[in-house]
Amino acid sequence: MPLPRLPAPLFKSLALVGVGLIGSSIARAAAQSGAAATIVICDHDEAALARAQALGLGQSYTSDVTVAAAQADLVIICVPVGAYGKLAAAMAPALRAGAIVSDVGSVKTAVVADVAPHLPEGVHFVPGHPVAGTEYSGPDAGFATLFRNRWHILTPPPGTDEAAVAKVRAFWEAFGAYVEVMSPEHHDLVLAITSHLPHLIAYNIVGTAAELEESLRSEVLKFSAGGFRDFTRIAASDPTMWRDVFLHNKEAVLEMLGRFNEDLTALQRMIRRGDGQGLFDLFTRTRAIRRSILQQGQETAAPDFGRRAQETDGE
Ligand code: NAP
């Protein structure tokens, strides 16, 4: 079902810097919902830019971030978080007074530290993170309904203009997202356990399988439906994006990894000691967590590991 159309655009000119999975999904959602009157697409990758143009994702296309920023009343940075600092410095002189700068980065404390110091007086900074994604990248991977029924977390620094935050909230709500505001530090801790650690575990288990001797490795692929293949889907996520996530949310990820390792050691001990009751109790508690995620509408109860035609639970 397409997104409902707004009676009037919220922004005259939207600039999307980075037209990958997320940038191209925003372009499609903004066009479908009518949230922005015109869309400027910017990417340093000429092939991605040409592809975005072929797909008709915007009204103008540029590889120069100052050209994109100069036209926009909303700029959304949609590139891997490691590129933010340089990008913010480059676009800053071109930003219009009163413009809003937002982003979609999966990490927030480092993003605020890297971007905020570059932004001129009179430009509003409203960082954000759509908790929606897939393991695919590039302009072809996006779709207009990626954000529907998904959370969008805003982490505006203290003192941010309330009207700017309200406009960004309305923008994401037009895509069917639920919006919540929290501090960047809290965001990073929560996402470390719900998204970053699961990706690390997936990268690790698939990496372990890749290192197995040949005979065992081919059996792993053959019998992957036993659970392994779901890890392979997560471990197929964009290497640049995820490298940057781990390097920029170091403390929170290491904190959660410490707890994870302690719990893993406890599980190891239960298996060694034959503590069936301990294992049963833990697995009963984890099953209840799955049920509450289903009740909150964040996953489907369909069998086959909840696979759907269009998966939107990437991160
Ligand atoms: P993507 O599909 O890889 O697209 C990123 C695009 O930005 C690529 O075309 C890339 O070109 C371009 N780019 C990189 N650096 C740039 C720069 N300095 N100036 C202009 N363009 C630049 O990435 P994505 O999955 O959309 O992720 C984008 C952001 O969304 C990341 O910060 C990520 O943390 C966040 N996010 C991702 C997901 C997800 O599931 N994928 C979900 C929520 C949030 P090159 O590839 O040629 O460098």
Boltz pocket constraint, residues with backbone or C-beta under 6 A from the ligand:
constraints:
  - pocket:
      binder: B
      contacts: [[A, 17], [A, 18], [A, 19], [A, 20], [A, 21], [A, 22], [A, 23], [A, 42], [A, 43], [A, 44], [A, 45], [A, 48], [A, 77], [A, 78], [A, 79], [A, 80], [A, 81], [A, 83], [A, 87], [A, 104], [A, 105], [A, 106], [A, 107], [A, 129], [A, 130], [A, 131], [A, 132], [A, 133], [A, 134], [A, 135], [A, 136], [A, 137], [A, 138], [A, 139], [A, 238], [A, 241], [A, 245], [A, 314], [A, 315]]
      max_distance: 6.0
